[in-house]
Amino acid sequence: MTTISMHGASAPAFAKTLGNMLNWLEAAKAHAEAKKFSTDVYLTLRLAPDMLPFVKQIQIASDAAKSCVARLAGQEIPKFEDNEASLDELAGRIRKTIDYVLSVPAEAVDGSEDREIVIPRRSGEPLKFQGLPYLRHYALPNFYFHATTTYALLRHAGVPLGKSDYLGG
């Protein structure tokens, strides 16, 4: 039976999809230029009135990736300001996130299957996991939810993206 490492199941997966997200932002910029409107239009997009806007979707996807790798490695989670106000600034955040998740050595993450992961919440008891269930059932689904929502918002706005753009090369 082939095994997969905790690092192999996290950092490269996050980095790949984050890299795809950079391509989506470039496609969005090209679409806005071709249609002659400001890219600022994308920043407040929502699929429903009660959902967080486009900017927050990218910020949360970034937070999910960097927080997961840091928690699994037993490191302090890098703090980002959440003040991005343009597609270029969002792309910069994504690049910083990719740089961070790929900078954490595999040996710091591997073996974290049973590490206790505690996630504080604003109200109520913190969420508690062991490393492997945290990765499989919380961190990855949360990351992909926000990445997919980012993709869907751009697609809904007319950006010519397809499944191959989501999955990447």
DRENDO-1510 file (C-alpha; in Angstrom, 1 decimal, always signed):
<recs>
REC; n; res; u; v; w
REC; 1; MET; +0.0; +0.0; +0.0 .
REC; 2; THR; +1.2; +3.5; -0.9 .
REC; 3; THR; +1.2; +6.0; +1.9 .
REC; 4; ILE; +1.1; +9.8; +1.7 .
REC; 5; SER; +2.7; +12.2; +4.0 .
REC; 6; MET; +0.9; +14.9; +5.9 .
REC; 7; HIS; +3.1; +17.5; +4.2 .
REC; 8; GLY; +2.4; +15.9; +0.8 .
REC; 9; ALA; -1.3; +16.0; +1.4 .
REC; 10; SER; -1.3; +19.7; +2.5 .
REC; 11; ALA; +1.4; +22.2; +1.3 .
REC; 12; PRO; +1.6; +21.1; -2.4 .
REC; 13; ALA; -2.2; +20.9; -2.7 .
REC; 14; PHE; -2.6; +24.4; -1.2 .
REC; 15; ALA; +0.2; +25.8; -3.4 .
REC; 16; LYS; -1.2; +24.3; -6.6 .
REC; 17; THR; -4.7; +25.7; -6.1 .
REC; 18; LEU; -3.4; +29.0; -4.9 .
REC; 19; GLY; -1.3; +29.2; -8.0 .
REC; 20; ASN; -4.5; +28.5; -10.1 .
REC; 21; MET; -6.2; +31.3; -8.2 .
REC; 22; LEU; -3.4; +33.7; -9.4 .
REC; 23; ASN; -4.3; +32.6; -13.0 .
REC; 24; TRP; -8.0; +33.3; -12.3 .
REC; 25; LEU; -7.1; +36.8; -11.1 .
REC; 26; GLU; -5.1; +37.4; -14.3 .
REC; 27; ALA; -8.0; +36.2; -16.4 .
REC; 28; ALA; -10.3; +38.6; -14.4 .
REC; 29; LYS; -8.0; +41.5; -15.2 .
REC; 30; ALA; -7.9; +40.6; -18.9 .
REC; 31; HIS; -11.7; +40.3; -18.9 .
REC; 32; ALA; -12.2; +43.7; -17.3 .
REC; 33; GLU; -9.8; +45.3; -19.7 .
REC; 34; ALA; -11.5; +43.7; -22.7 .
REC; 35; LYS; -14.9; +44.8; -21.5 .
REC; 36; LYS; -13.6; +48.2; -20.4 .
REC; 37; PHE; -14.6; +48.2; -16.7 .
REC; 38; SER; -12.7; +48.6; -13.5 .
REC; 39; THR; -11.4; +45.4; -11.8 .
REC; 40; ASP; -12.7; +47.0; -8.6 .
REC; 41; VAL; -16.1; +45.6; -9.7 .
REC; 42; TYR; -15.0; +42.1; -8.7 .
REC; 43; LEU; -14.0; +43.1; -5.1 .
REC; 44; THR; -17.6; +43.2; -3.7 .
REC; 45; LEU; -19.1; +40.3; -5.7 .
REC; 46; ARG; -21.4; +37.9; -3.8 .
REC; 47; LEU; -23.5; +35.0; -5.1 .
REC; 48; ALA; -26.0; +35.7; -2.3 .
REC; 49; PRO; -26.7; +38.7; -0.1 .
REC; 50; ASP; -25.7; +36.9; +3.1 .
REC; 51; MET; -22.3; +35.6; +1.9 .
REC; 52; LEU; -18.9; +37.2; +2.3 .
REC; 53; PRO; -17.7; +39.2; -0.7 .
REC; 54; PHE; -15.0; +38.2; -3.1 .
REC; 55; VAL; -12.1; +39.8; -1.2 .
REC; 56; LYS; -13.0; +37.8; +1.9 .
REC; 57; GLN; -13.2; +34.6; +0.0 .
REC; 58; ILE; -9.5; +34.9; -1.1 .
REC; 59; GLN; -8.5; +36.1; +2.4 .
REC; 60; ILE; -10.1; +33.1; +4.0 .
REC; 61; ALA; -8.7; +30.6; +1.5 .
REC; 62; SER; -5.3; +32.1; +2.2 .
REC; 63; ASP; -5.9; +31.9; +6.0 .
REC; 64; ALA; -7.0; +28.3; +5.7 .
REC; 65; ALA; -3.9; +27.2; +3.8 .
REC; 66; LYS; -1.3; +29.0; +6.0 .
REC; 67; SER; -3.1; +28.2; +9.2 .
REC; 68; CYS; -3.3; +24.5; +8.4 .
REC; 69; VAL; +0.3; +24.1; +7.5 .
REC; 70; ALA; +1.4; +26.2; +10.6 .
REC; 71; ARG; -0.8; +24.2; +13.0 .
REC; 72; LEU; +0.3; +20.9; +11.6 .
REC; 73; ALA; +4.0; +22.0; +12.0 .
REC; 74; GLY; +3.4; +23.4; +15.5 .
REC; 75; GLN; +4.3; +26.9; +14.3 .
REC; 76; GLU; +2.9; +30.3; +14.9 .
REC; 77; ILE; +0.4; +31.2; +12.2 .
REC; 78; PRO; +1.6; +34.1; +10.0 .
REC; 79; LYS; -0.6; +37.1; +10.4 .
REC; 80; PHE; -1.7; +39.0; +7.4 .
REC; 81; GLU; -3.5; +42.4; +7.7 .
REC; 82; ASP; -6.7; +41.6; +5.6 .
REC; 83; ASN; -6.5; +45.0; +4.0 .
REC; 84; GLU; -6.3; +44.0; +0.3 .
REC; 85; ALA; -8.2; +46.5; -1.8 .
REC; 86; SER; -7.3; +45.4; -5.4 .
REC; 87; LEU; -6.7; +42.3; -7.5 .
REC; 88; ASP; -3.0; +43.0; -7.4 .
REC; 89; GLU; -3.0; +43.2; -3.6 .
REC; 90; LEU; -5.0; +40.0; -3.5 .
REC; 91; ALA; -2.5; +38.3; -5.8 .
REC; 92; GLY; +0.3; +39.5; -3.5 .
REC; 93; ARG; -1.4; +37.9; -0.6 .
REC; 94; ILE; -1.8; +34.6; -2.5 .
REC; 95; ARG; +1.9; +34.7; -3.4 .
REC; 96; LYS; +2.9; +35.3; +0.3 .
REC; 97; THR; +0.7; +32.3; +1.2 .
REC; 98; ILE; +2.3; +30.1; -1.4 .
REC; 99; ASP; +5.8; +31.2; -0.2 .
REC; 100; TYR; +4.9; +30.4; +3.4 .
REC; 101; VAL; +3.3; +27.0; +2.8 .
REC; 102; LEU; +6.2; +25.9; +0.6 .
REC; 103; SER; +8.7; +27.2; +3.1 .
REC; 104; VAL; +7.7; +24.9; +5.9 .
REC; 105; PRO; +9.9; +21.8; +5.8 .
REC; 106; ALA; +8.2; +18.5; +5.2 .
REC; 107; GLU; +9.8; +17.1; +8.4 .
REC; 108; ALA; +8.0; +19.8; +10.4 .
REC; 109; VAL; +4.6; +18.6; +9.1 .
REC; 110; ASP; +5.1; +14.9; +8.7 .
REC; 111; GLY; +4.2; +12.9; +11.7 .
REC; 112; SER; +1.5; +15.4; +12.8 .
REC; 113; GLU; -1.4; +12.9; +12.3 .
REC; 114; ASP; -2.0; +12.7; +16.0 .
REC; 115; ARG; -0.9; +16.3; +17.0 .
REC; 116; GLU; -3.6; +18.1; +18.9 .
REC; 117; ILE; -5.0; +21.0; +16.9 .
REC; 118; VAL; -7.0; +23.6; +18.8 .
REC; 119; ILE; -8.9; +26.3; +16.9 .
REC; 120; PRO; -10.2; +29.1; +19.1 .
REC; 121; ARG; -13.7; +30.4; +18.3 .
REC; 122; ARG; -15.2; +33.8; +19.1 .
REC; 123; SER; -18.0; +32.1; +21.0 .
REC; 124; GLY; -18.2; +28.7; +22.6 .
REC; 125; GLU; -15.6; +26.1; +23.2 .
REC; 126; PRO; -12.6; +25.8; +20.8 .
REC; 127; LEU; -12.7; +23.2; +18.1 .
REC; 128; LYS; -10.3; +20.3; +18.9 .
REC; 129; PHE; -8.9; +17.8; +16.4 .
REC; 130; GLN; -6.1; +15.4; +15.9 .
REC; 131; GLY; -3.9; +16.4; +12.9 .
REC; 132; LEU; -5.2; +13.9; +10.3 .
REC; 133; PRO; -8.9; +14.5; +10.8 .
REC; 134; TYR; -8.2; +18.2; +11.0 .
REC; 135; LEU; -6.5; +18.1; +7.6 .
REC; 136; ARG; -9.0; +15.8; +5.9 .
REC; 137; HIS; -12.3; +16.9; +7.4 .
REC; 138; TYR; -11.8; +20.6; +8.3 .
REC; 139; ALA; -8.8; +22.4; +6.7 .
REC; 140; LEU; -8.9; +21.0; +3.2 .
REC; 141; PRO; -12.7; +21.3; +2.8 .
REC; 142; ASN; -12.7; +24.8; +4.2 .
REC; 143; PHE; -9.9; +25.9; +1.8 .
REC; 144; TYR; -11.6; +24.3; -1.2 .
REC; 145; PHE; -14.9; +25.9; -0.3 .
REC; 146; HIS; -13.5; +29.4; -0.4 .
REC; 147; ALA; -11.3; +28.7; -3.5 .
REC; 148; THR; -14.4; +27.3; -5.3 .
REC; 149; THR; -16.5; +30.3; -4.3 .
REC; 150; THR; -13.8; +32.6; -5.6 .
REC; 151; TYR; -13.8; +30.7; -8.9 .
REC; 152; ALA; -17.7; +30.7; -9.0 .
REC; 153; LEU; -17.8; +34.5; -8.4 .
REC; 154; LEU; -15.5; +35.2; -11.3 .
REC; 155; ARG; -17.2; +32.7; -13.5 .
REC; 156; HIS; -20.6; +34.3; -12.7 .
REC; 157; ALA; -19.1; +37.7; -13.5 .
REC; 158; GLY; -18.4; +36.5; -17.0 .
REC; 159; VAL; -14.6; +35.7; -16.6 .
REC; 160; PRO; -13.9; +33.0; -19.2 .
REC; 161; LEU; -12.8; +30.2; -16.9 .
REC; 162; GLY; -13.4; +26.5; -17.2 .
REC; 163; LYS; -12.8; +23.4; -15.3 .
REC; 164; SER; -9.3; +23.1; -16.6 .
REC; 165; ASP; -8.6; +26.6; -15.0 .
REC; 166; TYR; -9.9; +25.3; -11.7 .
REC; 167; LEU; -7.9; +22.1; -11.8 .
REC; 168; GLY; -4.8; +23.6; -13.3 .
REC; 169; GLY; -2.1; +21.8; -15.3 .
</recs>
